[in-house]
Amino acid sequence: MRRRMAAAAAGLVLLMVTGCSGSSTPEGEALYTAGAERYDEFASGLHAVLMAVHEDTWAVRQKDFGAVPIACEDGKGYSFHAIREATPTGVSADELQQRAERSLEELGLEVSTEVFGSGEDEQRAIVGTGGIF
């Protein structure tokens, strides 16, 4: 599962994306069952990360609720994505980063972090990969 989060001084953006479903895409009823299971895991992971990082209100960007599957480029399978925004107060970017890293690790993902820019323009990309995604 690939999850991306950028934390800046002014706010926080969380982007979560699943990988494509693989080379053998089920058909018929099995397709819907696999999609529902995949989405349930994605939505549960999204909620866990959101609440670990910031327990207050998150906004949905551009009607991007994440429940609509997106076709993979090779035409085999689909992925889900979601973008959420928040503006936490009283917490440092370092603390937000630590919370995000811990929550992704608790989901069994390998975590890497990159920092771009500095000062008010600083952004942190915290990426978790692994799992069925």
KACORPE-V412594 format. One record per helix or strand. SS is the DSSP state (alpha for helix, beta for strand). FROM is the first residue (numbers start at 1). TO is the last residue. If there is no record, write none. Layout:
SS&FROM&TO  SS&FROM&TO
//
This chain:
beta&2&7  beta&12&17  alpha&28&53  beta&59&60  beta&70&71  beta&78&79  beta&81&86  alpha&93&106  beta&110&116  alpha&119&121  beta&123&129
//
